[in-house]
């Protein structure tokens, strides 16, 4: 029986922190809708690249569909999901690599990588890229629990998570969401930095 390999397993603390950061970063996603700093194609490359790092099957499926709708080729999608970034447009490469680094470090980035992102795109554009990485990070954490429990009920448990873990992530999100939203508001009022380190 083949078991799926999830690349990362996130604790409840990781999930909660990711929710707070997502709420705090949503304004930059809205800014992007108005200013179009990150194209829909670039956004989907970010989503696929972060998903590849985390190994979320559900997000991989959903963002493959969205990437195809945005005009990415099947070859490019397969390359990104396989960890191959040679076909990424040069002007997007730093952003994609940053998003992967952010995901690999479970929601943190080095000061140098953050500064490199700002140097490449400017702070406002960098904040949009960071916001997109944060949104998909939350989706990946939740999606991995959903995929794991689905696989478990199909007789293919991952072996890396327990039924209790999977159910608790799926159910406790309803408790975490309002509390994380309140904490995000408090952090905004206190002007806590959104920088990812």
Secondary structure, DSSP 4 states (H G I P E B T S, - for coil): ------S----HHHHHHHHHHHHHHHHHHHHHHHH--S-HHHHHHHHHHHHHHHT-HHHHHHHHHHHHHTT--HHHHHHHHTT--TTS-HHHHHHHHHHHHHHHTTS---HHHHHHHHHHH-HHHHHHHHHHHHHHHHHHHHHHHHHHHHHHHTT---SSS-HHHHHHHHHHHHHHHHHHHHHHHHHHHTT------
